[in-house]
Amino acid sequence: MPEITIFHNPRCGTSRNVLALIRHAGLEPTVVEYLTHPPQRDAIAALARAAGVPLRALLREKEAAFTELGLADPALSDDALLDAIERHPVLLNRPIVVTPLGTALCRPSEAVLELLPVGPLPPFTKSDGETVLDHGRRRGA
């Protein structure tokens, strides 16, 4: 079975839908509840590199700490951003999924489909009643 990891917040609807989609594919991921088990700063930086995005792209701008800490300032270094995430793990956006096909912040939840090394999947109904159709497009395919 392929190794899949999800950095998950069980209180987040998108994160719950992504986890359910992975399981809908017949896969059981390693679930990292990053608010209770925050990843180390090197791991966070590695996730951004693997996803091919700047570290700033993994920040959750809607969190109060984002504004309070002045994280919108584009002059802040990655070290400063990592310091903030280390002190306030809620600043890490979710869900981040790692599979053999790649790493991505899966927002919207159906973005996880291109990372799943199986498929196409039968239709899936998200918690809000929206149906997700898998067109079989995968990274590297």
C-alpha positions in Angstrom: 0.0 0.0 0.0 1.4 3.4 -0.9 2.6 5.7 1.9 0.3 8.6 2.3 0.4 11.3 5.1 -2.2 14.0 5.8 -1.5 16.9 8.1 -5.0 17.1 9.5 -7.2 19.3 11.7 -10.3 17.3 12.7 -12.2 20.5 13.3 -11.8 21.6 9.7 -14.4 20.5 7.2 -12.1 20.6 4.3 -9.5 18.5 6.2 -12.3 16.0 7.1 -13.4 15.8 3.5 -9.9 15.2 2.2 -9.4 12.4 4.8 -12.7 10.9 3.8 -11.7 11.1 0.1 -8.4 9.3 0.8 -10.3 6.5 2.6 -12.9 6.5 -0.2 -10.0 5.5 -2.4 -9.4 2.5 -0.2 -6.2 4.0 1.3 -5.4 4.5 5.0 -3.1 7.4 5.5 -0.8 8.3 8.4 -2.8 11.1 10.1 -0.8 13.9 11.7 -3.0 16.0 13.9 -0.6 18.9 13.6 -2.2 21.1 16.3 -1.4 18.5 19.0 1.8 17.1 17.3 3.3 20.0 15.4 5.9 19.2 12.8 9.4 20.6 13.3 10.4 23.7 11.4 12.6 21.7 9.0 9.7 19.4 8.2 7.5 22.4 7.5 10.1 23.9 5.2 10.5 20.5 3.4 6.7 20.3 2.9 6.7 23.7 1.1 9.7 22.7 -1.0 8.0 19.3 -1.9 4.8 21.2 -2.8 6.8 23.6 -5.0 5.4 26.6 -3.2 6.9 29.4 -1.1 6.5 28.8 2.6 4.2 31.8 2.8 1.7 29.8 0.6 1.2 27.4 3.5 0.1 30.1 6.0 -3.4 30.3 7.1 -4.1 34.1 6.7 -7.6 33.9 8.3 -6.1 33.1 11.7 -6.1 36.0 14.2 -2.4 35.3 14.9 -1.6 36.0 11.3 -2.7 39.6 11.7 -1.5 40.0 15.3 2.0 38.9 14.3 2.1 41.1 11.2 2.7 38.1 8.9 1.4 39.8 5.9 4.6 41.8 5.7 6.4 40.5 2.5 9.7 41.5 4.0 9.5 38.7 6.6 12.0 35.9 6.1 11.2 32.3 5.9 12.9 31.9 9.3 10.5 34.5 10.8 7.6 32.7 9.3 8.8 29.3 10.6 9.2 30.9 14.1 5.6 32.0 14.0 4.3 28.6 12.8 6.4 26.9 15.5 4.8 29.1 18.2 1.4 29.0 16.6 0.8 25.7 14.7 -2.7 26.9 13.8 -1.0 29.2 11.2 -0.1 26.1 9.1 -2.9 25.8 6.5 -4.5 22.4 6.1 -4.8 19.8 4.9 -1.4 19.1 3.5 -1.2 15.7 1.8 2.0 13.8 0.9 1.7 10.8 -1.5 4.1 9.0 -3.9 2.6 11.4 -6.6 3.5 14.6 -4.8 2.7 17.0 -2.0 0.0 19.7 -1.9 -2.2 21.9 0.2 -5.5 20.3 -0.7 -7.9 23.2 -0.9 -10.4 22.7 -2.2 -10.7 19.1 -1.0 -11.0 17.5 -4.4 -7.5 18.7 -5.1 -6.3 15.5 -3.3 -7.6 13.4 -6.3 -4.6 14.3 -8.4 -2.3 12.9 -5.6 -4.0 9.6 -5.2 -2.2 6.7 -6.7 -5.4 4.9 -7.6 -8.5 5.7 -9.6 -10.6 6.9 -11.1 -12.9 6.7 -8.0 -16.7 6.4 -7.9 -18.5 9.7 -7.0 -18.0 11.0 -3.5 -20.3 13.2 -1.5 -18.7 15.8 0.7 -20.1 16.6 4.1 -22.0 19.6 2.6 -23.8 17.4 0.1 -21.6 18.4 -2.9 -20.7 15.5 -5.2 -17.1 15.2 -6.3 -16.5 13.4 -9.6 -13.0 12.0 -10.2 -12.0 12.4 -13.9 -8.9 10.3 -13.3 -6.3 13.1 -13.8 -3.2 12.3 -11.7 0.1 14.0 -11.3 2.7 12.5 -13.6 0.2 10.7 -15.7 
